[in-house]
Amino acid sequence: MQQPAMSMSLPSWLSYVQMLDSALPIGGFSHSFGLETLVQMGIVEKPEQLQEYIATMLLQSWAPVDALAVKAVYLYAPAEDWQSLWEVDRMQHVQRAAVETREGVLKMGRRLFQLASSIHPRLDWEPLQTAVREGRCFGTHPLVHGWVSYRLQVPLAMAAEGYLYTCTMTSINSGLRLMSIGQTEGQRLIAELAPIITEAWRNVRHLDPLEDGFSGTPAAEIAMMRHEALYSRLFMS
């Protein structure tokens, strides 16, 4: 019996899963975003400490800052309020205290944009493409992730939690190279942190991206600043 033809007008959900792959070549493998400093200082040495660090970043930084950039796309793009969207991107970029972190988040965003526009050329990349080219927005990683998710018609909650998942994976992969933990332990940490990802987004989903974002991780910010002065480094940031 012949199967009915399937419409390809909407991207498959697997297209979004591809964007969450830890092996996605956007530079995440090169950045620890302060974790390397904390490991060298002896603050993060065990799997439980790595889990606590990631949970803190999810609840106090990645969700109330970066995930709101994802939300901003879903909030402002339908109304074509591009100025507000670019403002969120600029505001978050300049508020990242560590130079390495600013550069790392920007590089990952630019690479994600290049990769996604290459593998999904039929999606609408304007006016973001022009805004980045003309310098009206930076095109940082959370904003571009939100843009790709929105154009792939991924629900907002899935897009925000998906972004937080990529942050979690980046930290765990860094931990695997910096600490004495194995792949199985890394997968256990992902399972343990999955409910925290959901909680982190639930805590901030009502916030206004332009007015309500916040970060409460001063120790992590200092670690990011100190990273460039480490005697030896595995990571760019």
C-alpha positions in Angstrom: 0.0 0.0 0.0 1.4 3.3 -1.0 2.1 5.8 1.8 0.7 9.3 1.4 3.2 12.0 0.4 4.4 14.0 3.4 4.5 17.8 3.2 7.9 19.3 3.5 6.7 22.9 4.0 7.5 22.8 7.7 10.9 21.8 9.0 11.2 18.5 10.8 11.7 18.6 14.6 14.9 16.8 13.9 16.2 20.0 12.3 16.0 21.6 15.7 17.6 18.5 17.4 20.5 19.0 15.1 21.0 22.5 16.5 21.4 21.0 20.0 24.1 18.6 19.1 27.2 19.0 21.3 29.3 18.3 18.2 27.8 21.3 16.3 30.8 23.1 14.9 30.2 26.6 16.3 33.1 26.8 18.7 31.6 25.6 22.0 34.4 23.0 22.3 36.9 25.9 22.7 35.2 27.7 25.5 34.8 26.9 29.2 33.5 30.4 30.2 35.3 30.5 33.6 35.1 26.8 34.5 38.8 26.2 33.7 39.7 28.9 36.2 37.5 27.3 38.9 39.0 23.9 38.3 42.6 25.2 38.6 41.7 27.1 41.8 40.4 23.8 43.3 36.8 25.2 43.7 35.3 22.7 41.2 37.0 19.3 41.6 34.2 16.7 41.9 31.1 15.8 39.8 28.9 17.1 42.6 30.6 20.4 42.5 30.3 20.6 38.7 26.6 19.9 39.0 26.2 22.6 41.6 28.1 25.1 39.4 26.0 24.4 36.4 22.7 24.5 38.4 23.8 27.9 39.7 24.6 29.2 36.2 21.3 27.9 34.9 19.2 29.6 37.6 21.2 32.8 38.1 22.7 33.6 34.7 21.9 31.5 31.6 18.1 31.6 32.2 17.6 35.2 33.5 19.9 36.6 30.8 20.4 34.4 27.7 17.1 32.6 27.7 15.4 36.0 27.7 17.2 36.8 24.4 15.6 33.7 23.0 12.2 34.9 24.3 12.8 38.3 22.8 12.8 36.8 19.3 9.4 35.2 19.9 8.1 38.5 21.5 9.4 41.1 19.0 9.7 39.2 15.6 6.0 38.7 15.1 5.4 42.4 15.6 8.5 43.3 13.5 9.8 45.3 16.4 13.3 44.9 15.3 14.8 47.8 17.2 13.7 46.2 20.5 15.2 42.9 19.5 18.5 44.5 18.5 18.5 46.4 21.8 18.3 43.2 23.8 21.2 41.8 21.9 23.3 44.9 22.3 22.4 45.3 26.0 23.3 41.7 26.9 26.5 41.8 24.9 28.0 44.9 26.6 26.9 43.8 30.1 29.1 40.7 29.9 32.0 41.7 32.1 34.7 39.4 30.9 36.2 40.3 27.5 36.9 36.6 26.7 33.2 35.7 27.4 31.9 38.6 25.3 34.1 37.4 22.4 33.2 33.8 22.9 29.4 34.2 23.0 29.7 36.5 19.9 31.9 34.0 17.9 29.5 31.2 18.7 26.5 33.2 17.5 28.2 34.3 14.3 29.2 30.7 13.6 25.7 29.4 14.4 24.3 31.9 12.0 26.6 30.9 9.2 26.0 27.2 9.8 22.2 27.4 10.1 21.8 29.7 7.1 23.9 27.3 5.0 22.0 24.2 5.9 18.6 25.9 5.9 18.9 28.4 3.0 15.1 28.5 2.5 14.4 30.0 6.0 14.0 33.7 6.3 17.2 35.3 7.6 16.2 38.9 7.2 16.4 41.4 8.7 18.9 39.8 11.1 21.5 39.3 8.4 21.4 42.9 7.4 21.4 44.2 11.0 24.5 42.1 11.8 26.2 43.3 8.6 25.4 46.9 9.3 26.4 46.7 13.0 22.9 47.4 14.4 23.1 44.2 16.4 25.9 41.8 17.3 24.3 38.5 16.6 25.3 36.7 19.8 24.7 33.1 20.5 21.4 33.2 22.4 19.8 35.7 20.0 20.8 33.6 16.9 19.6 30.4 18.7 16.3 32.1 19.3 16.1 33.3 15.6 16.8 29.8 14.2 14.3 28.2 16.6 11.7 30.7 15.7 12.2 30.2 12.0 12.1 26.5 12.5 8.7 27.0 14.2 9.9 25.5 17.5 7.7 26.4 20.5 9.2 29.1 22.8 9.5 26.8 25.8 11.3 24.2 23.8 13.6 26.8 22.3 14.5 28.3 25.6 15.1 25.0 27.3 17.0 23.8 24.3 19.4 26.8 24.6 19.9 26.1 28.3 20.6 22.4 27.4 23.4 23.5 25.0 24.9 25.6 27.8 24.8 22.6 30.1 26.4 20.4 27.5 29.2 22.9 26.9 30.0 22.9 30.6 29.9 19.2 31.0 32.1 18.6 28.0 34.6 21.1 29.4 34.4 19.2 32.7 35.2 15.9 31.0 38.5 17.4 29.8 39.3 19.3 32.9 38.4 16.8 35.6 38.6 13.2 36.5 35.2 12.2 35.3 34.1 9.9 32.5 31.4 9.9 29.8 29.0 7.9 32.0 29.2 10.4 34.8 28.7 13.1 32.3 25.5 11.6 31.1 24.3 11.1 34.7 24.9 14.8 35.3 22.8 15.7 32.2 20.0 13.6 33.6 20.3 15.2 37.0 20.3 18.7 35.6 17.4 18.2 33.2 14.8 19.2 35.8 16.8 22.2 36.7 16.7 23.4 33.1 12.9 23.2 33.2 12.8 25.0 36.5 15.2 27.7 35.4 13.1 28.6 32.4 9.8 28.4 34.4 11.3 30.9 36.8 12.0 33.5 34.1 9.5 32.9 31.4 7.3 35.8 32.5 10.1 38.4 32.6 10.5 41.2 30.1 13.7 40.8 28.1 14.3 44.6 28.0 13.6 45.3 31.6 13.9 42.3 33.9 17.0 40.4 33.0 19.5 39.8 35.9 22.6 37.9 36.8 23.8 36.8 40.2 27.0 34.9 39.7 29.9 37.2 40.7 32.3 34.4 41.5 31.8 33.0 38.0 32.2 36.4 36.4 35.5 36.9 38.3 36.7 33.4 37.1 35.9 34.4 33.6 38.0 37.6 34.0 40.9 35.7 35.5 41.0 33.0 32.8 43.1 35.0 30.4 45.9 35.3 33.0 46.1 31.5 33.8 49.6 30.0 33.5 48.3 27.2 31.2 45.0 27.0 29.4 43.1 24.4 27.4 40.3 26.8 26.4 40.1 30.1 24.6 37.8 31.5 27.2 
